[in-house]
Amino acid sequence: ESTSFGGGLGYGLPTSVFGGLAVATTADDNLGGSTLEIGATVGYQIPLWNAGAVQLCPVASFGVGLGPRNPAGTGVDRSRTAASVGVAIARALVAGPRLRIVPSLGIAYAYRKDQAQNNAGISLFQIADHYALAQVGVGLVLDSNISLRPGINIPFNLGTNDPSISVTVSYSFGPRH
């Protein structure tokens, strides 16, 4: 019951280390108000068989969410911490002279903690959860610089398994290859 919008900046070396920083805002329809989210990701790209067309990437990420702060004058401030470590595999397929299709699959172990405190700084609750996270996406790379990647994230735990849908648009400032 929320919608996020954000932006990020990443950097990577071919068949080596990559990383990124991101900032987003999430509007929560249930609680009212919004959350400022800040995150970082780091990984390593390992070329596999077929001249490196298949890539295996161990990836780790960490993020914090600040808010919503005092929604509807309740005096309650919420925050979130999240982290994950996992692996993704992708295969680049040439679909034309200016288009590559990159299907990807990933699995990660994730941790998330939500908490709230009142305006006196007293903790009202802390909810921590550990779960597996499956990720499926299909990247469309145009002219080696512009990419569009719709994806779905599916958490697996004993509570809820509600998937989330994402769309990532990227532009590469690096050389074409």
ABEGO torsion letter per residue (X at the ends): XBBBBBBBBBBBBBGBBBBBBBBBBBBBAAAEEBBBBBBBBBBBBBBBBGGGABBBBBBBBBBBBBOBBGBGGAGBBBBBBBBBBBBBBBBBBBAEAABBBBBBBBBBBBBBBBBBBBAAGBBABBBBBBBBBBBBBBBBBBGGABBBBBBBBBBBBABBABBBBBBBBBBBABBBX
